[in-house]
Amino acid sequence: MHTLIPHPAHPPVSVRSVEAEVIFPKPGMAMARYRIEGIDDLVLPEFAGRGKQDELWQTTCFELFLRHGDGSYREFNFATSGRWAIYDFESYRAGMSEFNPTTMPEVSARAGDRILAVNVTLSARDLSGFETMGLSAVLEEKGGTKSFWALEQSTDRPDFHDATCFALPVEAAAAK
């Protein structure tokens, strides 16, 4: 698991740590996994059925970014509601188009007293051909506080699309 760091301009209230990884448990399958500790005040969207939905980042949302060498990239958004969205970008925040996955992502979430585990099953084909990845999360807590977690943070404001956030070589994830 990789430790995500909160953006310094938007610190969490009760969330203590966020870890994330992408694994390939069997041929053709990928899984994005997130582990959040300190969930006392975390706002979790209730299950709404599997399917596409825009603007998931408005509340608690888990994200995966994959980048090609030419700067084009793919953004995945997942919510505990079971909803997801996937977009392709031609360059930094430009040329956005909806991506239709090979198979519909399956989001599952389990919460304990202090820890939330979110697993997202994906088609490995939808993650192939990329060079670097970014793992991130938007976490909303009671009272409207939002913290923005990523492998790296580089700008004055949270921006998961920034090239600095694509801090992990895809081969490192595939090798595990």
Summary of the structure (lengths in Angstrom):
residues: 176
radius of gyration: 14.9
end to end distance: 10.1
largest distance: 43.6
contacts: 568
relative contact order: 0.25
helix: 9%
strand: 47%
